[in-house]
Amino acid sequence: MLIKIKTILSSLIIIIFIISCSDLNKKQDKKSECDNILNKKSKAECQYNFAIAKQNISVCEAIEIESYKYNCYNNILFKKEDLTNCDKFQNTITRDYCYERAVSENLNLNLCYNIQSPTKKDSCIRYVGAAKQDINVCNTIQGSLARDGCSNEIAHAKKDVNLCKEIQDRTTRDFCYFDFVSYKNEANLCAEIQDNEVETSCYSKIKDLNIEVCNRLTKINSRDSCYSGLSAQEENISICKDIQDIKKRDNCYIYIGITKQDIAICEKVKDSYEKDSCYMEIAVLKNDIILCEKIEDISVKDECYSNIAYEIKDKNLCNMIQNKDKRISCISSIES
């Protein structure tokens, strides 16, 4: 009887051992499956699901896509009771994620300064500064783009346009003023924008913009941009002639010429290449091959023939193209 019991126990131990080995192999096989996936996103999804299922933090650390990695840490480590002691995590990346999550819960700025990654630290400070609408917090950010982004967020949260001038990056500052125009509708804000195209676009957003508003602007460059925006808004060619800058004046004629599909307006353009481009745009819009003949620049003329040939699927028009390579390309694009 005793021998029989020992035999049964031995058999059970062997069975348990086999099952354990089988489970271990399954775990390893599943992890190996993830490691062998070439697509970065699919691999991250596989690793994330495996880590969550097994509550295995080491798999989170191997994930390359930040959003999946953060969610992995978030679901395994960062329960509320863990956020009070981020120092217990030895891995720097894990510790930084812990501080980020803690700050999102309590807006404790001091925790941001414990983050090792400069980028994540700046992002953390920016989050607190924007949430508290405190420009002084933004000013402690080391990275200039993050600091400017923080100032921009607060400017719009407080609806305080004066904060735009705190922004150092020209592009960010320009769009800070640009976005204010949507609800302040003040042309003088557009005049603060340095980029010519953005400034012109800004004036076109002003409701009830009129010539008197443009005339009151003291800077010639801003006045020209205002005229450009107004002419585009009203599709009024007579305003273009008031623009002093030749390039802006040409662009004014080109925009209205193409909008109205009026070849006569293109003829007012001074720059020969831009004039040819204006002809081409209208020719293609009308699918009018005769208009291509007005073009002097050979490369633009070839492009005009090519575009119309492709639009109407007529490869015979490709034979009008002078450049051999472009002619062959035109024919093959239609035949394919």
Buried (B, 14 or more C-beta within 10 A) or exposed (E): EEEEEEEEEEEEEEEEEEEEEEEEEEBEEBBEEBEEBEEEEEBBBBBBBBBBEBEBBEBBBBBEBEEBBBBBBBBBBBEEEBBEEBEEBEBEBBBBBBBBBBBBEEBEBEBBEBBEBEEBBBBBBBBBBBBBBBBEBBEBBEBEBBBBBBBBBBBBEEEBBEBBEBBEBEEBBBBBBBBBBEEBEBBEBBBBBEBBEBBBBBBBBBEEBEBEBBEEBEEEBBBBBBBBBBBBBBEBBEBBEBBEBEEBBBBBBBBBBBEEEBBEBBEBBEBEEBBBBBBBBBBBBEEBBEBBEBBEBEEBBBBBBBBBBBEEEEBEBBEBBEBEEBBEBBBEBBEE
